[in-house]
Amino acid sequence: MIHAIVGPSGAGKDTLMAGALRARPDLHLVRRTITRPEAAGGEKFEGVTDAEFAARKARGDFALDWQAHGLCYGLPWAEFNRPGHVVFNGSRGALLAARSVFPDLRVILVTAPPEVLAARLAQRGREPLEDIAARLARADFALPPGIAATTVMNDGTAEQGIARLLAAFQPVSA
């Protein structure tokens, strides 16, 4: 089973995924390839140059790729060759492409109220206020038509959010 975790910046996706991975050894997180230096912090990712990313994309190395916030993101095919549940931190704008690559994709939308998002983004200290404002402006971006998601509200403690995410991984009853 493949799960896309999406949501606005500051929703706490990385924190919740890390907690879920500790609790569930059958979950495997896809390590993204991103055109930014690995020293920039945040999630564990493979940092590459724009030229390296373009070359890898041209070779067909990525199952899915997209651009957001001035960066390129790619999900290497090799990361999906694992048993159990594969989880990736994706983009809401890339969900239609993801669904065409992974027809049985399950989408989990992690979100939080605007004031919580703003506080978390400011606390990260990774970007100037104008970039934070741009991210907040995109926070209520709707999912593409035809894409259904299980919503996880991450407005409490990390433990509460992790428990909600773990519940979202449970099979959907018909």
C-alpha positions in Angstrom: 0.0 0.0 0.0 1.3 3.5 -0.9 0.3 6.5 1.2 0.8 10.1 0.2 1.0 12.5 3.2 0.2 16.0 2.0 -0.7 19.3 3.7 0.3 22.9 4.1 3.8 23.9 5.3 3.9 24.0 9.1 1.2 21.3 9.5 3.7 19.0 11.2 3.9 16.3 8.5 7.5 15.4 9.2 7.0 15.2 13.0 4.0 13.0 12.6 5.6 10.8 10.1 8.7 10.3 12.2 6.5 9.3 15.2 4.4 6.9 13.0 7.6 5.3 11.7 8.9 4.7 15.2 5.6 3.1 16.2 5.1 1.0 13.0 8.1 -0.9 11.6 6.0 -1.9 8.5 6.0 1.8 7.4 8.7 2.8 5.0 9.3 6.5 4.3 10.5 7.5 0.8 13.6 9.6 1.0 13.0 12.5 -1.4 15.5 14.1 -3.7 15.4 17.9 -3.5 17.3 20.7 -5.1 18.6 22.2 -1.9 21.6 21.5 0.2 21.2 18.7 2.8 22.6 21.1 5.4 19.3 23.2 5.1 17.8 20.8 7.7 14.3 19.5 8.1 13.6 16.0 6.9 16.3 13.5 5.7 16.6 14.0 2.0 19.1 13.7 -0.8 20.2 17.2 -1.8 21.2 17.6 -5.5 22.0 20.4 -7.9 19.5 21.6 -10.5 21.6 20.0 -13.2 21.8 16.6 -11.3 18.1 16.6 -10.8 17.4 17.4 -14.4 19.7 14.6 -15.5 18.1 12.1 -13.2 14.6 13.1 -14.3 15.6 12.7 -18.0 16.9 9.1 -17.2 13.5 8.3 -15.7 14.9 7.8 -12.1 11.8 9.4 -10.5 8.4 7.8 -10.0 7.0 11.3 -9.4 8.5 14.8 -9.4 7.2 18.3 -8.9 8.2 21.9 -8.3 7.2 23.9 -5.2 8.6 26.9 -3.4 11.4 27.3 -6.0 12.7 23.8 -5.5 12.4 20.5 -7.4 11.3 17.4 -5.6 11.6 13.8 -6.8 10.6 10.4 -5.5 13.1 7.8 -6.7 11.6 4.6 -8.1 14.0 2.5 -6.0 12.3 3.8 -2.8 9.1 2.1 -3.7 10.5 -1.4 -4.0 9.9 -2.3 -0.3 7.5 -4.6 1.5 4.7 -3.2 3.7 3.4 0.3 3.6 5.3 2.9 1.7 4.8 6.5 2.8 5.8 9.7 1.1 5.6 13.4 1.8 4.0 14.7 -1.3 2.6 17.8 -2.9 -1.2 18.4 -3.2 -0.5 19.7 -6.7 1.1 16.4 -7.7 -1.7 14.1 -6.5 -3.2 13.6 -10.0 0.1 12.5 -11.4 0.7 10.3 -8.3 -2.7 8.6 -8.7 -1.8 7.8 -12.4 1.5 6.2 -11.2 0.0 4.5 -8.2 -3.7 3.7 -8.9 -4.3 2.4 -5.3 -2.8 5.5 -3.7 -4.2 6.5 -0.3 -4.0 10.2 0.5 -3.7 11.6 4.1 -4.1 15.3 4.5 -2.3 16.7 7.6 -3.4 20.2 8.5 -3.7 22.7 11.4 -5.5 26.0 12.0 -3.8 29.1 10.3 -2.5 30.5 13.6 -0.8 27.2 14.4 0.7 27.0 10.9 2.1 30.6 11.2 3.6 29.9 14.6 5.3 26.7 13.5 6.7 28.3 10.3 8.1 31.2 12.3 9.6 28.8 14.9 11.5 26.8 12.2 13.5 29.9 11.3 14.3 28.7 7.8 12.9 31.4 5.7 12.1 35.2 5.7 8.6 36.5 6.7 7.6 37.1 3.1 8.2 33.4 2.3 6.2 32.4 5.3 3.4 34.6 4.2 3.5 33.0 0.7 3.3 29.5 2.3 0.4 30.6 4.5 -1.5 31.9 1.5 -1.3 28.4 -0.1 -2.4 26.7 3.1 -6.0 26.3 2.1 -5.2 24.9 -1.4 -7.9 22.4 -2.2 -7.1 18.9 -3.3 -7.6 18.2 -7.0 -11.1 17.1 -8.2 -11.6 13.4 -7.7 -8.9 13.0 -5.0 -10.3 11.9 -1.7 -8.3 12.1 1.5 -8.4 11.2 5.1 -7.9 14.4 7.2 -5.6 14.4 10.2 -6.0 17.6 12.3 -2.7 18.3 14.0 -3.6 21.0 16.4 -2.6 19.5 19.7 0.4 17.7 21.1 2.8 15.7 18.9 1.5 12.5 20.6 -2.1 13.3 19.7 -1.1 14.0 16.1 0.9 10.8 15.8 -2.1 8.8 17.1 -4.4 10.5 14.6 -2.0 9.7 11.8 -1.6 6.1 12.9 -5.4 5.8 12.9 -5.5 7.2 9.3 -3.3 4.3 8.1 -6.0 1.8 9.1 -7.9 0.2 6.2 -10.9 2.1 5.0 -14.1 0.1 5.6 -16.4 -0.2 2.7 
